[in-house]
Amino acid sequence: MIIYDMKTEDLINPIGIDEKKPRFSWKLQSKISGTIQTAYRIIVRSDNDTVWDSGKVTSDRSICIEYDGQSLSAMTKYSWQVSVWDEQGNEYTAILPILKQA
């Protein structure tokens, strides 16, 4: 399974956002027909520090998942990654390098 089109506040790799609790979205593609997402996990980092970890959430949602950590700081660079699991328990991960808080 491939994770692609990762967005923050409906923007691909935004230079800056002013939303303190941004929403994350992604799309999935699989060569195997019928493969579905059964769970996800989002991690937001600043440098090497984890700012928020959703933990593994059993859900097929991949649109407008709201950040649920402490408010993000102004003028700070963040990255986020999403891991998803399919119905076979296989894990797939993708990282979006920079999310800068305006």
N, C-alpha and C positions, 0 to 999 in steps of 0.2 A: 504494500500500500504506500502511496506517495502522498505526503501532506504538501499542499501548495496554496498559493493565494492567501497567505497569512496577512491579516489586516488588524490594525488598531484603530478604533473609531472609524471604521470603513475606509481607512487609508492604508496603502501598501508602503511600509517603511517610512512613516512620516518623519519629517525633519524636527517638528515640534508639535506638541499638543498641549492644550490647556485644561484638559479634563483630569480631575484628581482621581477618578475611579473609571479608567477607560474600559472599553469593551473589546474583546478579542474574538476574531472569527478566522476560520480556515476552511479549506475544501480538501476532499480526499479523492484519490483515484486509485483503482486497483485493476490489475490485469485479470483477476479472478472474478467472474460474474457473481453477484450476490454477496460479496464481502461488505460487511458493515462495521461501523464503529460501535463499540459497546461501552467504552469508557474513555475518559481523557484526564490529563493532568497538566496544569499550566504552572510554570515557574517564572517569576520575574526577578531579575538580578540587576544590581548596580555594582559594577566591577565584578568581583568574585563573591559578593555578599548576596545571599538570598533575601529578597525583600518580601516576597509572597510565594507561597506554595499552596495550590488548591488541594493538594492531596489527590489521590485517585478517586474520580467521581464516576459512578456508573451512570452513563447517559450517552445518547446518540447525538446530543446537541453539539453544534459546531459554529453557531452563529450568535453573536452578541452575548458572549460569556463575560459577565462583569467582574472586574478586578475587585477583590474583597479584602485587601490589605489596608495598611495605614496609608494616608494620603501621600501621593508621590511629591517629591521635592522639586522646586523650580530649578531650572538650569542644570539638570542632572541627566546623565545618559543612563538608560536602562536597556536591557535586552529581555526578550521573553522567548520561552520555548514551550512547545506543546508536545506531549506524548499521547498517542492514542492506542487503544487496544482493539483488536478485531474479535470476532466471535470464537476464534480458535485460541485466543489468549496471546497472540503475537503482539509485540509492542513496536511502535514506530515513533520516531522523534524528529522534530525539525526545530531549528532555532532561527529567530529573526534578530539580527545583530544589534540594531540600535533603535531605541524609542526614547526620544529626548523630550523631557518635560519642559514646556515653554515657561 
